């Protein structure tokens, strides 16, 4: 746990540093990114899927480049990364270094370009479990990191380049394609009618979920293996408290987007649809995977909400509240063992006597 606390503490230390020396913004993000990259790359049997992805790598490495011509469930982009690491002569450890370098670069470059508070975005990346996600659900984590770069195209309502980025993300995990229909909702102006109709439709889908899932699985029979498994189980409504708190925290951002037609509604809508999508984990946990893409934008929406307009609480007060809430969620996640990354085990532990 000490390494996680160190990463979160280093991110918090960036607050006063960047307040006094804003010119250190890029240097801070390079140092923080290096820390997260090494933390993720040097793990050993940390993450529920660690061994599964190790087996996948060895299978692809043994098959060689010809594996790209074979049909399979794995997406071509992810297979290509494995092939590249194998061709460079590296083993699974080299693959992890390559994989996490790409993911970390995508996320931290995005933070550097768009975040109004980079140190807070980094802190949220660690505490809100996106770092943990990247150490377990590798393919989807990389797809989500690519989806972040749809942000400028969402803001400017440029559908074709948006689709290009989403299709690239789909090369790492097919669920990223859910962003294509979401484009029309995320770019829609914030209003009571918009949110009311969406909530009503989501409620109806929640009630009729099992027939809808059966219909969907008839088109994607490969995923029938999840039925009855661990990921098919439902989560307690306790897990909805955190998404609800995030939504309430971003309400000022949502209200501002509703008041000002010229303001982009993307971040406000991401907060709203993240809440709706995460509601479905109380029926089947596997459906959380569809909420990851909109939820990842909280790295930007939450700092903007903290620094935005507010009469009752100052920006410093809102920032402190956000930092405390994120830490509380981190402690809850660690206690529950999210993603199988708590406690952390590093490669150095292989040499230690047991």
Beta strands, then each sheet from edge to edge (+ up, - down):
end
